[in-house]
Amino acid sequence: MREIGKGIDETKSQVKKLVGVPLVVKINSGRGKSSVVRGTIAGVFPAVFTMKLDSGEIRTFSYSDVHTRGVLFLKGDSATD
């Protein structure tokens, strides 16, 4: 569920601040499934942003994924499955 009072524009600006920063990201795939990946935000576009994972894979996410907590940016190396 999204945070009350925050708009999608605020989410976009928060993602833009993270470009090039090494991140740990939790991706919720639905039905209780999730995965934790490491990478950096490679590009930001009007409706989506791309991440280059440490494995070399490129993944694309929408800002609404972040806004509705389908994609979570975790702090440091404390991520666990």
C-alpha positions in Angstrom: 0.0 0.0 0.0 1.3 3.5 -0.8 2.1 6.1 1.8 -0.7 8.6 2.4 0.2 12.1 1.3 3.0 11.2 -1.1 2.5 11.7 -4.8 4.1 9.9 -7.7 6.2 13.0 -8.5 7.9 12.8 -5.1 8.6 9.1 -5.7 10.2 10.0 -9.1 12.4 12.7 -7.4 13.6 10.2 -4.8 14.5 7.6 -7.4 16.4 10.3 -9.4 18.6 11.0 -6.4 19.7 7.3 -6.3 21.1 7.2 -9.9 24.6 5.6 -9.8 24.4 4.7 -6.1 24.9 1.0 -5.3 21.6 -0.4 -4.0 20.1 -3.4 -2.4 16.5 -3.8 -3.7 13.7 -6.1 -2.6 11.3 -7.0 -5.4 7.9 -8.3 -4.4 6.6 -10.6 -7.1 3.2 -11.3 -5.5 1.7 -14.3 -3.7 4.4 -14.0 -1.0 7.3 -14.3 -3.4 10.1 -11.8 -3.3 13.8 -11.6 -4.3 16.7 -9.4 -3.1 19.1 -8.1 -5.8 22.0 -5.7 -5.8 22.7 -3.1 -8.5 22.6 0.5 -9.5 20.0 2.7 -11.3 21.3 3.1 -14.8 18.6 5.4 -16.3 15.5 7.4 -15.5 12.8 8.0 -18.0 9.3 9.7 -17.7 7.4 6.5 -16.8 10.1 4.0 -15.8 13.6 3.6 -14.6 16.2 0.9 -15.3 18.6 -0.9 -13.0 21.7 -2.7 -13.9 22.1 -5.6 -11.5 25.5 -6.9 -10.3 24.8 -10.0 -12.4 24.8 -7.9 -15.5 21.0 -8.1 -16.1 19.0 -5.0 -16.9 15.6 -4.7 -15.2 13.0 -2.1 -15.8 10.5 -0.9 -13.1 7.8 1.8 -13.0 7.7 4.5 -10.5 4.3 3.1 -9.3 6.2 -0.1 -8.3 8.2 2.0 -5.9 5.2 4.1 -4.9 3.1 1.0 -4.0 6.0 -0.8 -2.3 6.4 -3.5 -5.0 10.0 -2.5 -5.1 11.8 -1.5 -1.9 15.2 0.1 -1.6 16.9 -1.4 1.5 19.7 0.2 3.6 23.2 -1.1 3.4 24.1 -4.8 3.3 21.6 -5.9 5.9 19.3 -7.4 3.3 18.1 -11.0 3.8 15.5 -13.1 2.0 
